[in-house]
Amino acid sequence: MPLPPQSADSVAQSIADVTAAGLPLAEGLRAAAAEADARPTAAALRRIADELDRGRPLEQVLADPASRIPGYLNGLLRATLRTGDFGTAFLELIDHQERLHEMRRAVWMALVYPAVLLLLALALGTFLIHGVADPFLRMFRDFGLKLPYATQAVDWINRSGIIWWLLASIGAGFVAWPVVRWAAGPARWARALATVPLLGALWFWSGVAELTRLVAVLVARGIPLPEALELAAVGVRDANMGQLSGLLARGVEQGRALSDSLEVEGRMPPLVTPLVRWGEGTGRLAEALLTASDMYAGRVELRAEMLRAILPPLLMIFVGVAIAGVLAGLAQPLVSMIEGLSK
């Protein structure tokens, strides 16, 4: 069973810190284990130190499933071990991935409030339409009143049961989510998420930024491009980008330029291919990939900031207008009926 994400990140960070500091790895990991707050982190660090003392290379220790380090992080560690500048390279990549991870988490947290608000609005709408409005609507029909359009809309919602259908659909979605995700597979599921309005672009762009930076770091440190792409395939979190990296590696091994392979696969944003072609033509491929990574990481930041700033107020306005519409729809015929009775 893999380590919890926080413990796995701590283990990887400790390995990078000890290596970057130039300390003996086994001794440094034992010292880090003694200072670790979480028991799983300390146990994993001590196990790796014990294996190193037995003479096993770090890359072999990490490749062992008993290391319990999650796949993408294991791949990232093993990839940067090949650079000859492991500590610096790994810390650079971890900082970049943490930046993207924090942005994704911030977006999810920003969505929690609107989601809760929407569910409360649906609950309140159900109460207003079926609990409060229904008796009034029946009374209006009994009196034979001509209902204004707003009241007719409330009556249609009440009769159609659309709110119940909406609540049932949301519940079915929550139940079906894990089943569909399992059936689709990680890569196909990641591609499906990329098509979700507003949010999909965030996952897609962050995956692009993650892959291009990892390949750039590996290429800049002298790793041949096909090998860099193969290593990146297991070092990225995004399963779609990992699958794409493996396909690109095979294309490059067959003699195609990376830019041509990108065109053949067609999964990268259109701006990446010209950048890569420029990098290939000038001998500055790593620089071109870093530029692409920074560009799409910047897009993720801008889109995340926009969602956090705009989505909650828009939803509040929508909910307020909807509730006001229901109340207005009930008030108009009620006022007309009272005026008719008072004459």
VEXBA-16886 format. One record per residue: residue number from 1; residue in three letters; x, y, z of N, C-alpha, C in turn. Coordinates in steps of 0.001 Angstrom, whole numbers, plus 500000, padded with zeros to 6 digits. Layout:
<nodes>
NODE    i   aa     n.X     n.Y     n.Z    ca.X    ca.Y    ca.Z     c.X     c.Y     c.Z
NODE  NUM  ALA       X       Y       Z       X       Y       Z       X       Y       Z
...
</nodes>
This chain:
<nodes>
NODE    i   aa     n.X     n.Y     n.Z    ca.X    ca.Y    ca.Z     c.X     c.Y     c.Z
NODE    1  MET  500848  498807  500000  500000  500000  500000  500886  501246  500000
NODE    2  PRO  500650  502204  499057  501498  503401  498997  501388  504251  500253
NODE    3  LEU  502420  505035  500488  502397  505975  501597  501308  507021  501378
NODE    4  PRO  500778  507598  502461  499872  508734  502275  500598  509852  501531
NODE    5  PRO  499876  510645  500732  500530  511673  499905  501459  512598  500687
NODE    6  GLN  501031  513032  501876  501860  513960  502647  503155  513285  503097
NODE    7  SER  503070  512020  503525  504264  511291  503945  505186  511027  502762
NODE    8  ALA  504596  510672  501596  505409  510419  500406  506164  511675  499990
NODE    9  ASP  505483  512824  500032  506149  514082  499683  507280  514384  500661
NODE   10  SER  507044  514093  501937  508081  514345  502942  509300  513464  502717
NODE   11  VAL  509071  512196  502359  510185  511286  502079  510996  511791  500898
NODE   12  ALA  510299  512139  499821  510988  512635  498630  511745  513923  498927
NODE   13  GLN  511141  514806  499698  511788  516069  500047  513043  515813  500871
NODE   14  SER  512961  514857  501787  514125  514542  502625  515273  513987  501783
NODE   15  ILE  514956  513106  500839  516000  512551  499967  516671  513669  499179
NODE   16  ALA  515858  514584  498642  516414  515688  497858  517251  516621  498729
NODE   17  ASP  516769  516928  499937  517500  517839  500824  518854  517263  501214
NODE   18  VAL  518862  515982  501582  520119  515343  502005  521104  515303  500843
NODE   19  THR  520598  514968  499651  521471  514891  498474  522018  516266  498109
NODE   20  ALA  521134  517286  498114  521562  518635  497757  522602  519168  498748
NODE   21  ALA  522491  518755  500014  523443  519216  501030  524771  518465  500961
NODE   22  GLY  524836  517401  500165  526078  516643  500027  526394  515755  501212
NODE   23  LEU  525374  515414  502010  525585  514564  503190  525556  513095  502783
NODE   24  PRO  526179  512217  503571  526021  510772  503322  524536  510425  503385
NODE   25  LEU  524048  509761  502342  522607  509611  502178  521963  508798  503295
NODE   26  ALA  522544  507649  503624  521928  506797  504646  521874  507513  505997
NODE   27  GLU  522982  508157  506385  523008  508859  507676  522032  510033  507672
NODE   28  GLY  521991  510763  506546  521085  511907  506461  519627  511491  506540
NODE   29  LEU  519293  510351  505924  517897  509900  505965  517511  509437  507363
NODE   30  ARG  518455  508835  508080  518157  508435  509463  517946  509678  510345
NODE   31  ALA  518738  510704  510105  518550  511940  510866  517201  512567  510543
NODE   32  ALA  516812  512520  509267  515501  513056  508875  514374  512225  509490
NODE   33  ALA  514581  510912  509586  513573  510042  510199  513381  510380  511666
NODE   34  ALA  514486  510716  512346  514392  511054  513768  513601  512340  513987
NODE   35  GLU  513602  513220  512980  512905  514497  513124  511506  514479  512503
NODE   36  ALA  511162  513388  511819  509870  513334  511124  508705  513341  512101
NODE   37  ASP  507667  514068  511756  506487  514148  512621  505589  512925  512468
NODE   38  ALA  505490  512402  511245  504574  511285  510981  505315  509957  511045
NODE   39  ARG  504692  508970  511667  505320  507649  511801  505564  506969  510451
NODE   40  PRO  504619  507018  509478  504898  506398  508181  506110  507014  507478
NODE   41  THR  506285  508325  507612  507435  508998  507003  508729  508485  507601
NODE   42  ALA  508775  508432  508933  509987  507975  509617  510312  506526  509250
NODE   43  ALA  509287  505658  509198  509512  504253  508880  510050  504099  507452
NODE   44  ALA  509498  504860  506500  509951  504767  505111  511395  505252  504972
NODE   45  LEU  511729  506326  505649  513101  506854  505575  514101  505869  506170
NODE   46  ARG  513743  505242  507292  514657  504270  507921  514829  503045  507017
NODE   47  ARG  513744  502627  506371  513848  501462  505492  514776  501753  504314
NODE   48  ILE  514636  502915  503710  515498  503276  502583  516949  503344  503042
NODE   49  ALA  517192  503910  504236  518559  503993  504768  519137  502596  504990
NODE   50  ASP  518318  501686  505506  518793  500312  505733  519175  499649  504409
NODE   51  GLU  518355  499839  503384  518653  499251  502086  519930  499839  501481
NODE   52  LEU  520147  501122  501675  521375  501750  501175  522599  501189  501903
NODE   53  ASP  522468  500949  503200  523580  500366  503962  523909  498956  503484
NODE   54  ARG  522920  498268  502910  523173  496918  502384  523855  496961  501012
NODE   55  GLY  524081  498171  500507  524802  498303  499248  523934  498448  498021
NODE   56  ARG  522623  498551  498187  521735  498708  497027  521746  500166  496561
NODE   57  PRO  521804  500412  495250  521731  501784  494744  520364  502401  495053
NODE   58  LEU  520344  503716  495211  519099  504399  495548  518027  504157  494494
NODE   59  GLU  518402  504194  493216  517421  503999  492145  516771  502619  492255
NODE   60  GLN  517542  501617  492618  517002  500270  492772  516095  500189  493994
NODE   61  VAL  516481  500875  495049  515647  500884  496261  514297  501532  495965
NODE   62  LEU  514321  502644  495231  513081  503351  494919  512191  502535  493993
NODE   63  ALA  512818  501772  493074  512037  500956  492141  511331  499796  492830
NODE   64  ASP  511810  499411  494006  511210  498307  494758  509829  498731  495264
NODE   65  PRO  508756  497968  494981  507420  498322  495483  507374  498494  497001
NODE   66  ALA  508319  497841  497704  508322  497963  499160  508659  499377  499628
NODE   67  SER  509156  500216  498716  509448  501604  499100  508166  502368  499423
NODE   68  ARG  507028  501915  498849  505700  502462  499121  505539  503911  498647
NODE   69  ILE  506466  504381  497835  506348  505731  497294  505414  505686  496086
NODE   70  PRO  504414  506586  496000  503470  506564  494879  504174  506632  493526
NODE   71  GLY  503514  506096  492502  504133  505932  491191  504737  507186  490606
NODE   72  TYR  503945  508289  490568  504455  509496  489908  505674  510045  490638
NODE   73  LEU  505654  509992  491995  506766  510532  492777  507987  509630  492656
NODE   74  ASN  507748  508327  492621  508834  507376  492411  509489  507633  491055
NODE   75  GLY  508653  507814  490034  509189  508094  488703  509955  509397  488656
NODE   76  LEU  509458  510401  489361  510138  511696  489402  511493  511573  490075
NODE   77  LEU  511552  510847  491181  512825  510634  491878  513825  509902  490982
NODE   78  ARG  513355  508834  490362  514266  508034  489523  514713  508807  488284
NODE   79  ALA  513810  509664  487770  514186  510464  486602  515280  511467  486957
NODE   80  THR  515099  512169  488060  516085  513187  488420  517388  512572  488920
NODE   81  LEU  517360  511323  489367  518614  510648  489737  519542  510531  488529
NODE   82  ARG  518954  510480  487329  519755  510312  486124  520416  511605  485668
NODE   83  THR  520075  512736  486276  520564  514018  485777  521982  514334  486232
NODE   84  GLY  522480  513667  487275  523784  514019  487821  523713  515218  488741
NODE   85  ASP  522532  515810  488871  522335  516966  489755  521015  516749  490483
NODE   86  PHE  520923  515571  491109  519632  515100  491617  518970  516082  492569
NODE   87  GLY  519696  516510  493593  519070  517343  494624  518470  518613  494058
NODE   88  THR  519257  519357  493283  518781  520621  492723  517642  520394  491740
NODE   89  ALA  517804  519407  490860  516772  519133  489852  515461  518722  490512
NODE   90  PHE  515560  517860  491506  514339  517378  492144  513631  518497  492906
NODE   91  LEU  514409  519304  493631  513791  520403  494368  513110  521389  493427
NODE   92  GLU  513734  521632  492278  513132  522528  491286  511793  521983  490815
NODE   93  LEU  511747  520701  490508  510520  520090  490009  509454  519993  491097
NODE   94  ILE  509876  519644  492304  508909  519548  493406  508285  520908  493691
NODE   95  ASP  509099  521964  493663  508557  523306  493880  507528  523650  492808
NODE   96  HIS  507840  523302  491556  506918  523590  490460  505631  522776  490606
NODE   97  GLN  505759  521489  490922  504569  520661  491071  503729  521100  492267
NODE   98  GLU  504406  521510  493327  503676  521982  494502  502896  523252  494173
NODE   99  ARG  503503  524094  493347  502806  525312  492920  501535  524965  492159
NODE  100  LEU  501633  524025  491214  500453  523611  490462  499433  522915  491361
NODE  101  HIS  499931  522086  492284  499038  521368  493198  498282  522351  494092
NODE  102  GLU  498970  523383  494587  498328  524373  495441  497257  525143  494672
NODE  103  MET  497540  525425  493395  496547  526124  492588  495309  525265  492393
NODE  104  ARG  495520  523974  492095  494370  523073  491944  493572  522992  493243
NODE  105  ARG  494296  522867  494348  493608  522752  495637  492848  524033  495961
NODE  106  ALA  493433  525190  495619  492763  526458  495873  491474  526565  495072
NODE  107  VAL  491519  526057  493841  490309  526084  493009  489236  525183  493614
NODE  108  TRP  489629  523969  494040  488655  523066  494659  488041  523700  495901
NODE  109  MET  488898  524341  496728  488381  524978  497934  487454  526131  497585
NODE  110  ALA  487802  526865  496509  486934  527959  496084  485590  527441  495581
NODE  111  LEU  485571  526191  495083  484334  525613  494569  483462  525021  495669
NODE  112  VAL  484060  524754  496831  483287  524150  497913  482152  525079  498341
NODE  113  TYR  482471  526356  498515  481447  527309  498960  480300  527417  497957
NODE  114  PRO  480586  527637  496649  479464  527659  495693  478681  526352  495648
NODE  115  ALA  479383  525210  495786  478684  523922  495735  477731  523781  496920
NODE  116  VAL  478206  524147  498112  477348  524087  499298  476174  525053  499140
NODE  117  LEU  476477  526250  498617  475430  527240  498401  474389  526730  497418
NODE  118  LEU  474841  526062  496375  473918  525530  495379  473021  524445  495971
NODE  119  LEU  473614  523560  496776  472809  522504  497408  471789  523102  498378
NODE  120  LEU  472211  524116  499146  471269  524778  500058  470163  525479  499276
NODE  121  ALA  470553  526080  498129  469547  526755  497302  468531  525748  496753
NODE  122  LEU  469025  524561  496344  468107  523534  495854  467165  523063  496962
NODE  123  ALA  467733  522909  498173  466889  522504  499303  465842  523576  499604
NODE  124  LEU  466285  524852  499588  465349  525948  499850  464324  526046  498724
NODE  125  GLY  464777  525862  497484  463856  525901  496349  462816  524799  496435
NODE  126  THR  463246  523597  496849  462299  522488  497011  461241  522839  498056
NODE  127  PHE  461693  523440  499161  460751  523830  500227  459791  524911  499739
NODE  128  LEU  460335  525920  499020  459486  527018  498564  458467  526542  497525
NODE  129  ILE  458942  525727  496558  458056  525312  495460  457016  524305  495925
NODE  130  HIS  457478  523258  496627  456576  522159  496983  455955  522314  498370
NODE  131  GLY  456588  523091  499238  456037  523274  500578  455210  524530  500723
NODE  132  VAL  455729  525644  500226  455048  526932  500390  454152  527262  499196
NODE  133  ALA  454729  527126  497990  453996  527583  496809  452831  526674  496428
NODE  134  ASP  452949  525375  496668  451939  524431  496198  450529  524760  496720
NODE  135  PRO  450341  525026  498019  448979  525367  498474  448440  526641  497826
NODE  136  PHE  449317  527630  497653  448871  528878  497030  448482  528649  495570
NODE  137  LEU  449279  527858  494857  448984  527593  493450  447639  526876  493303
NODE  138  ARG  447373  525929  494218  446088  525223  494163  444934  526198  494426
NODE  139  MET  445172  527116  495374  444126  528103  495687  443878  529023  494494
NODE  140  PHE  444965  529428  493822  444802  530298  492651  444005  529587  491566
NODE  141  ARG  444291  528291  491373  443553  527545  490348  442082  527382  490738
NODE  142  ASP  441824  527153  492034  440439  527010  492492  439644  528291  492263
NODE  143  PHE  440296  529460  492424  439619  530739  492220  439545  531112  490740
NODE  144  GLY  440178  530305  489896  440140  530573  488465  440870  531833  488053
NODE  145  LEU  441908  532204  488800  442655  533423  488474  443507  533222  487234
NODE  146  LYS  443630  534313  486477  444556  534289  485355  445951  534559  485904
NODE  147  LEU  446817  533576  485773  448136  533665  486402  449110  534408  485502
NODE  148  PRO  449896  535331  486077  450946  535989  485286  452049  534982  484917
NODE  149  TYR  452940  535409  483994  453964  534493  483492  454867  533973  484609
NODE  150  ALA  455224  534836  485553  456105  534403  486633  455454  533297  487450
NODE  151  THR  454149  533456  487714  453432  532439  488490  453261  531159  487678
NODE  152  GLN  453035  531312  486361  452938  530122  485503  454255  529332  485512
NODE  153  ALA  455372  530061  485550  456670  529388  485598  456834  528609  486896
NODE  154  VAL  456419  529228  488021  456488  528540  489313  455570  527321  489312
NODE  155  ASP  454393  527472  488710  453440  526360  488643  454011  525209  487807
NODE  156  TRP  454660  525556  486678  455253  524511  485839  456350  523758  486592
NODE  157  ILE  457201  524489  487322  458260  523851  488099  457647  522926  489155
NODE  158  ASN  456557  523375  489774  455892  522588  490807  455297  521308  490229
NODE  159  ARG  454638  521413  489063  453979  520261  488474  454981  519275  487854
NODE  160  SER  456032  519805  487231  456976  518939  486507  457895  518154  487445
NODE  161  GLY  458064  518666  488660  458987  517994  489595  460447  518079  489158
NODE  162  ILE  460779  519158  488422  462127  519260  487873  463188  519335  488967
NODE  163  ILE  462831  519931  490112  463814  520020  491202  464145  518634  491741
NODE  164  TRP  463111  517770  491850  463376  516396  492309  464278  515671  491313
NODE  165  TRP  464022  515889  490003  464874  515263  488994  466313  515774  489105
NODE  166  LEU  466455  517064  489366  467791  517645  489490  468530  517067  490688
NODE  167  LEU  467842  516969  491826  468462  516390  493019  468821  514926  492797
NODE  168  ALA  467928  514196  492118  468211  512780  491829  469409  512644  490889
NODE  169  SER  469523  513554  489924  470658  513507  488983  471970  513774  489698
NODE  170  ILE  471961  514729  490624  473179  515021  491393  473589  513809  492227
NODE  171  GLY  472597  513184  492880  472896  511985  493665  473425  510851  492803
NODE  172  ALA  472807  510645  491625  473274  509590  490711  474677  509882  490209
NODE  173  GLY  474970  511178  490001  476313  511557  489551  477374  511197  490565
NODE  174  PHE  477092  511450  491837  478050  511113  492897  478276  509600  492977
NODE  175  VAL  477217  508828  492770  477348  507371  492817  478107  506851  491601
NODE  176  ALA  477813  507426  490417  478416  506929  489178  479855  507385  488991
NODE  177  TRP  480248  508494  489645  481583  509071  489454  482701  508041  489584
NODE  178  PRO  482831  507339  490732  483946  506394  490860  483858  505218  489890
NODE  179  VAL  482635  504798  489559  482470  503667  488636  482955  504057  487240
NODE  180  VAL  482522  505221  486771  482927  505687  485436  484438  505918  485391
NODE  181  ARG  484976  506477  486472  486419  506730  486519  487204  505428  486421
NODE  182  TRP  486746  504410  487131  487425  503101  487083  487294  502482  485698
NODE  183  ALA  486100  502561  485098  485870  501937  483795  486658  502637  482687
NODE  184  ALA  486783  503949  482778  487465  504704  481724  488976  504524  481771
NODE  185  GLY  489529  504319  482966  490982  504247  483088  491552  505634  483349
NODE  186  PRO  492738  505719  483974  493283  507013  484378  493486  508002  483230
NODE  187  ALA  494078  507541  482113  494390  508466  481016  493119  508992  480352
NODE  188  ARG  492175  508095  480067  490930  508524  479415  490117  509410  480352
NODE  189  TRP  490145  509097  481643  489427  509920  482613  490027  511321  482659
NODE  190  ALA  491366  511416  482619  492026  512727  482622  491636  513527  481380
NODE  191  ARG  491540  512855  480226  491116  513552  479008  489665  514008  479116
NODE  192  ALA  488832  513193  479749  487424  513583  479926  487315  514800  480841
NODE  193  LEU  488106  514822  481909  488080  515971  482817  488480  517260  482103
NODE  194  ALA  489386  517128  481138  489856  518312  480415  488753  518974  479600
NODE  195  THR  487646  518269  479349  486546  518830  478565  485496  519519  479438
NODE  196  VAL  485636  519444  480761  484654  520066  481656  484752  521584  481525
NODE  197  PRO  483635  522281  481301  483692  523740  481174  484318  524396  482402
NODE  198  LEU  485077  525447  482183  485758  526245  483198  486888  525498  483894
NODE  199  LEU  486555  524338  484493  487560  523614  485284  488479  522746  484435
NODE  200  GLY  487961  522193  483333  488744  521239  482552  490063  521803  482078
NODE  201  ALA  490048  523060  481641  491286  523676  481146  492344  523737  482229
NODE  202  LEU  491935  523893  483490  492904  523939  484592  493685  522642  484694
NODE  203  TRP  492980  521501  484655  493660  520215  484759  494559  519991  483550
NODE  204  PHE  494040  520345  482376  494805  520126  481153  496068  520980  481139
NODE  205  TRP  495935  522268  481400  497089  523168  481365  498116  522819  482442
NODE  206  SER  497640  522426  483625  498601  522075  484678  499361  520805  484299
NODE  207  GLY  498690  519855  483622  499387  518659  483146  500427  518990  482093
NODE  208  VAL  500082  519904  481176  501029  520347  480149  502243  521003  480799
NODE  209  ALA  501995  521893  481776  503095  522579  482458  503992  521588  483196
NODE  210  GLU  503373  520578  483809  504134  519577  484563  505028  518753  483638
NODE  211  LEU  504467  518257  482537  505234  517407  481629  506361  518178  480944
NODE  212  THR  506063  519354  480422  507087  520107  479695  508241  520505  480606
NODE  213  ARG  507956  520819  481860  509057  521184  482755  509917  519969  483097
NODE  214  LEU  509299  518838  483342  510085  517646  483678  510988  517254  482509
NODE  215  VAL  510439  517231  481297  511263  516891  480132  512369  517935  479949
NODE  216  ALA  512054  519208  480173  513060  520265  480017  514211  520083  480994
NODE  217  VAL  513887  519771  482248  514935  519580  483256  515825  518400  482888
NODE  218  LEU  515227  517320  482428  516003  516130  482064  516880  516390  480840
NODE  219  VAL  516312  517028  479811  517078  517306  478593  518210  518285  478885
NODE  220  ALA  517947  519298  479710  518972  520295  480026  520159  519674  480754
NODE  221  ARG  519939  518538  481414  521019  517891  482154  521617  516708  481381
NODE  222  GLY  521378  516696  480065  522082  515758  479206  521421  514420  478991
NODE  223  ILE  520190  514234  479473  519485  512970  479231  518982  512968  477781
NODE  224  PRO  519256  511924  476989  518743  511856  475618  517221  512004  475599
NODE  225  LEU  516706  512675  474571  515276  513002  474519  514371  511777  474638
NODE  226  PRO  514610  510664  473922  513711  509504  474081  513680  508998  475519
NODE  227  GLU  514856  508950  476155  514905  508478  477540  514230  509473  478475
NODE  228  ALA  514428  510770  478204  513783  511796  479034  512269  511671  478967
NODE  229  LEU  511746  511409  477772  510300  511258  477619  509793  509997  478318
NODE  230  GLU  510560  508909  478244  510172  507673  478936  510170  507884  480445
NODE  231  LEU  511192  508564  480959  511256  508824  482392  510117  509744  482823
NODE  232  ALA  509824  510736  481990  508741  511665  482325  507386  510972  482330
NODE  233  ALA  507248  509914  481525  505967  509207  481440  505529  508654  482786
NODE  234  VAL  506495  508282  483634  506135  507751  484957  506365  508772  486055
NODE  235  GLY  506824  509984  485687  507126  510985  486697  506112  512098  486812
NODE  236  VAL  505039  512037  485996  504021  513083  486056  502767  512543  486728
NODE  237  ARG  502031  513418  487381  500789  513018  488054  499668  512783  487040
NODE  238  ASP  499636  513608  485998  498545  513552  485028  498698  512316  484148
NODE  239  ALA  497748  511385  484251  497851  510116  483514  497790  510329  482007
NODE  240  ASN  497028  511317  481561  496946  511597  480134  498297  512071  479599
NODE  241  MET  498946  512973  480329  500261  513463  479920  501312  512353  480012
NODE  242  GLY  501174  511467  481003  502101  510349  481110  501992  509418  479917
NODE  243  GLN  500759  509121  479518  500551  508272  478344  501089  508951  477092
NODE  244  LEU  500829  510240  476962  501314  510991  475804  502839  510991  475758
NODE  245  SER  503483  511153  476899  504949  511178  476934  505524  509851  476436
NODE  246  GLY  504908  508739  476814  505356  507439  476325  505202  507319  474816
NODE  247  LEU  504077  507820  474280  503858  507787  472833  504865  508669  472097
NODE  248  LEU  505163  509830  472675  506147  510729  472063  507535  510092  472065
NODE  249  ALA  507855  509377  473162  509164  508705  473231  509308  507693  472112
NODE  250  ARG  508242  506932  471841  508309  505943  470768  508433  506614  469403
NODE  251  GLY  507758  507737  469231  507863  508459  467971  509269  508990  467733
NODE  252  VAL  509892  509526  468781  511256  510051  468658  512241  508913  468404
NODE  253  GLU  512026  507785  469066  512902  506624  468841  512830  506129  467391
NODE  254  GLN  511692  506328  466751  511515  505906  465352  512076  506919  464359
NODE  255  GLY  512658  507992  464873  513316  508956  463995  512538  510223  463731
NODE  256  ARG  511337  510366  464307  510579  511602  464096  511070  512686  465042
NODE  257  ALA  510984  513925  464604  511270  515050  465495  510156  515142  466541
NODE  258  LEU  510471  515705  467705  509471  515824  468765  508294  516664  468288
NODE  259  SER  508560  517740  467567  507471  518585  467075  506556  517809  466123
NODE  260  ASP  507139  516954  465282  506320  516135  464372  505485  515128  465163
NODE  261  SER  506075  514544  466189  505332  513591  467027  504186  514287  467746
NODE  262  LEU  504407  515516  468184  503338  516278  468834  502179  516514  467866
NODE  263  GLU  502498  516807  466604  501446  517006  465605  500677  515710  465337
NODE  264  VAL  501415  514602  465300  500773  513311  465036  499815  512945  466164
NODE  265  GLU  500245  513110  467411  499410  512722  468557  498261  513709  468776
NODE  266  GLY  498532  514990  468595  497467  515994  468664  496865  516226  470028
NODE  267  ARG  497560  515926  471092  496979  516104  472434  497462  517369  473132
NODE  268  MET  498549  517951  472650  499084  519158  473270  498377  520399  472717
NODE  269  PRO  498354  521504  473469  497790  522740  472939  498552  523193  471691
NODE  270  PRO  497897  523913  470784  498528  524286  469511  499804  525108  469655
NODE  271  LEU  499930  525889  470733  501100  526755  470877  502372  525990  471225
NODE  272  VAL  502241  524772  471746  503426  524035  472188  504263  523585  470998
NODE  273  THR  503630  523121  469932  504372  522579  468782  505298  523608  468136
NODE  274  PRO  504831  524847  467838  505760  525831  467273  506930  526152  468203
NODE  275  LEU  506662  526198  469503  507744  526452  470465  508780  525338  470412
NODE  276  VAL  508305  524092  470393  509220  522947  470335  510000  522953  469029
NODE  277  ARG  509315  523281  467926  510006  523313  466626  511101  524381  466628
NODE  278  TRP  510802  525515  467228  511819  526570  467357  512995  526068  468193
NODE  279  GLY  512695  525388  469306  513766  524872  470157  514623  523843  469444
NODE  280  GLU  513985  522991  468641  514744  521991  467879  515637  522665  466832
NODE  281  GLY  515111  523704  466195  515866  524373  465143  517038  525182  465654
NODE  282  THR  516934  525669  466894  517994  526515  467449  518891  525782  468442
NODE  283  GLY  518577  524514  468685  519353  523778  469672  519035  524184  471102
NODE  284  ARG  517877  524757  471324  517481  525236  472666  516143  524606  473063
NODE  285  LEU  516069  523286  472928  514826  522578  473204  514415  522720  474663
NODE  286  ALA  515377  522574  475576  515042  522687  477008  514459  524063  477323
NODE  287  GLU  515047  525108  476740  514545  526459  476971  513133  526619  476420
NODE  288  ALA  512882  526038  475244  511548  526124  474646  510514  525416  475515
NODE  289  LEU  510878  524244  476049  509956  523505  476914  509690  524250  478213
NODE  290  LEU  510719  524874  478773  510527  525667  479990  509605  526855  479722
NODE  291  THR  509758  527475  478556  508877  528585  478193  507427  528115  478124
NODE  292  ALA  507212  526946  477497  505855  526387  477421  505318  526102  478819
NODE  293  SER  506164  525546  479680  505729  525226  481040  505315  526483  481797
NODE  294  ASP  506148  527525  481731  505824  528778  482432  504556  529407  481870
NODE  295  MET  504383  529325  480559  503214  529928  479916  501922  529276  480400
NODE  296  TYR  501912  527941  480455  500675  527261  480844  500467  527265  482357
NODE  297  ALA  501550  527305  483117  501393  527485  484567  500792  528852  484854
NODE  298  GLY  501212  529869  484087  500623  531202  484243  499146  531213  483900
NODE  299  ARG  498776  530448  482876  497354  530364  482516  496537  529720  483632
NODE  300  VAL  497118  528692  484254  496418  528048  485368  496182  529056  486490
NODE  301  GLU  497198  529847  486808  497057  530840  487878  495968  531853  487553
NODE  302  LEU  495964  532357  486311  494967  533357  485928  493551  532780  485971
NODE  303  ARG  493375  531558  485425  492043  530947  485422  491582  530640  486855
NODE  304  ALA  492493  530167  487683  492126  529868  489072  491709  531135  489802
NODE  305  GLU  492454  532223  489577  492127  533494  490220  490767  533987  489751
NODE  306  MET  490485  533826  488452  489200  534255  487903  488045  533475  488531
NODE  307  LEU  488212  532150  488647  487146  531333  489225  486891  531708  490679
NODE  308  ARG  487977  531913  491424  487803  532264  492838  487135  533624  493009
NODE  309  ALA  487388  534544  492075  486855  535895  492203  485430  536023  491672
NODE  310  ILE  485102  535282  490623  483847  535519  489905  482754  534523  490253
NODE  311  LEU  483107  533239  490408  482076  532204  490531  481160  532381  491749
NODE  312  PRO  481700  532571  492973  480785  532710  494127  479804  533873  493994
NODE  313  PRO  480245  535103  493607  479256  536183  493467  478200  535899  492402
NODE  314  LEU  478609  535302  491268  477639  534989  490220  476579  534008  490723
NODE  315  LEU  477022  533013  491474  476076  532029  491995  475144  532667  493021
NODE  316  MET  475690  533568  493843  474849  534269  494820  473772  535086  494114
NODE  317  ILE  474159  535774  493038  473186  536576  492288  472109  535666  491682
NODE  318  PHE  472552  534541  491094  471600  533611  490484  470602  533087  491511
NODE  319  VAL  471106  532687  492674  470224  532151  493716  469262  533228  494204
NODE  320  GLY  469793  534440  494394  468940  535533  494856  467833  535858  493867
NODE  321  VAL  468192  535897  492579  467184  536193  491541  466140  535080  491475
NODE  322  ALA  466585  533811  491592  465648  532690  491528  464653  532736  492683
NODE  323  ILE  465142  532994  493887  464240  533053  495057  463286  534235  494926
NODE  324  ALA  463837  535385  494487  462977  536559  494309  461911  536290  493257
NODE  325  GLY  462265  535552  492192  461288  535226  491156  460154  534373  491683
NODE  326  VAL  460487  533391  492537  459443  532531  493119  458501  533352  494001
NODE  327  LEU  459081  534187  494852  458252  534996  495754  457390  535989  494981
NODE  328  ALA  457983  536585  493922  457206  537526  493110  456072  536801  492384
NODE  329  GLY  456370  535579  491909  455338  534808  491223  454162  534484  492119
NODE  330  LEU  454409  534311  493408  453314  534044  494350  452616  535330  494777
NODE  331  ALA  453374  536416  494862  452807  537660  495388  451829  538306  494411
NODE  332  GLN  452133  538259  493110  451295  538974  492138  449840  538486  492141
NODE  333  PRO  449568  537197  491958  448154  536772  491972  447521  536894  493353
NODE  334  LEU  448326  536784  494405  447782  536920  495759  447273  538339  495972
NODE  335  VAL  448034  539327  495517  447605  540721  495627  446344  540949  494795
NODE  336  SER  446337  540369  493572  445159  540520  492713  443928  539903  493368
NODE  337  MET  444093  538752  493993  442963  538075  494622  442433  538904  495810
NODE  338  ILE  443343  539462  496608  442933  540266  497762  442205  541512  497299
NODE  339  GLU  442722  542148  496221  442044  543347  495694  440654  543000  495179
NODE  340  GLY  440520  541803  494523  439209  541401  494001  438215  541129  495121
NODE  341  LEU  438666  540562  496219  437776  540244  497342  437367  541500  498108
NODE  342  SER  438225  542526  498075  437935  543735  498851  436944  544659  498152
NODE  343  LYS  436669  544394  496845  435738  545262  496125  434290  544893  496423
</nodes>
